[in-house]
Amino acid sequence: MKRILVIYILIAVVSGFLFLSLSNYSLGSTKSKMQLHSETFKVGNGYGYQIALEDKVLIIQEYIPILEGKKPFTTAEDAELTANRVITKLLRKESPILTLSELKELQIPEFNSK
């Protein structure tokens, strides 16, 4: 009876390690294996960004979020800062929607003048 219990425990442990090695998680590491990256692009007289997971585009943001109307980012750097904040939120498994205070923290000029 004791041998059978040990065998079941051993099978469970081995199965768990196999599951972890084949999934997106790694034992003893908090670093995700997801390859999220951003890219800025020209939009009219400004810039936008896109966020992709490996080669699949997840988000295309041509205009500054929260602002009324369709106003692109003034600089590629502002678009990149914003995209990086969204990636950080996605990696933390949070909603990618940015708040007014987050855009102010990033010092996006359109939000610091108000």
N, C-alpha and C positions, 0 to 999 in steps of 0.2 A: 504494500500500500504506500509506503514511504517513497519507494522508487518511482512509482507512477506520479506522485505529486511532484517530485524533483524533475521528472521528464516534462511534465506540463509547464512547470515554471521555466525550464530551459527553453522550451518551444516558444513560450510567450515572450521571453527576453530576446531571443533571436528574431522573432517576427517583428518586434518593436524596432530593433536596430535596422532591419531590412526596410521597414516602412520609412524610418527617418532618413535613410540614405537615398531612397528613391523619391522622396518628397522635396519640397522647397525649404526644408528646415535642416539645420546642421546641429548636432549635439555639442553643447559647450560653447556655442557661438551665438551672438545676438545679431550678427551681420546677415542681412537677407541676401539671397542669391538672385533676387529680381534685378534686372538690368534696366532700370528706369533712367531715361536721359531726356534732356530738353534741347531744343534747337530754336533759335530766333529767325525770323524772316521779315522781309520788308512788306509793309501794308500801306499803300498810298504814300502819305508823307510821314509815316511813323513805322512802328515795329509791332509784331505779334510774336507768339511762341506756340510751340507744340510740344507735347510730352508723349514719349513712346515707351513701350515695354518691348525691349529688344527691337524687332522690326515692325511692330504693330502700333499705329498711332492711337492713343487713348483720348487725348484732349487737344483740340485746336482752339487757341484763344487769339483772335485777331484784334480784339479791342480790350481796353482796360475794364476789368470786372467792376461792377457796382455803379459805375458812372452811367448816367443817362445818355442815350445817343451812342454813336459808334465812333469813339475816339481811340486811336491806337496809342501805344506807348511812345513817348517822345524819343527815347534812346533804346538801342539794343540792350544796353546794360540794365535799364529798368525792366525790360521784358524778361531778361535772364534772371534777375533777382526774384521776380515774381514767380517764374517757372520753378526755380529752385525751392521756394517756399511751398509751392504746391507738391513737389516731389517729396519734400520732408513730411508733409501731412499724409501723403499716400503711404509712405514707408511706415508711419506710425499707425496706419490703419484708421486714419481720421478722414472726415469729409474733405474733398479738395476745394470746397467753396471758401473763398477768402472773405474776411470781414473788413470793415472800414478801419478798425484799429490795426489789423495786420498790414494793410497797405500803407498806413501812416508810419508804422514801425520800419517798413522797407524804405521810407523816405521817397516815395513816388511823388514827384512835384505837384501833381494835380490834387493830392490829398493833404499836403502840408501847407498849402496856401489858404485852406478853409478853416 
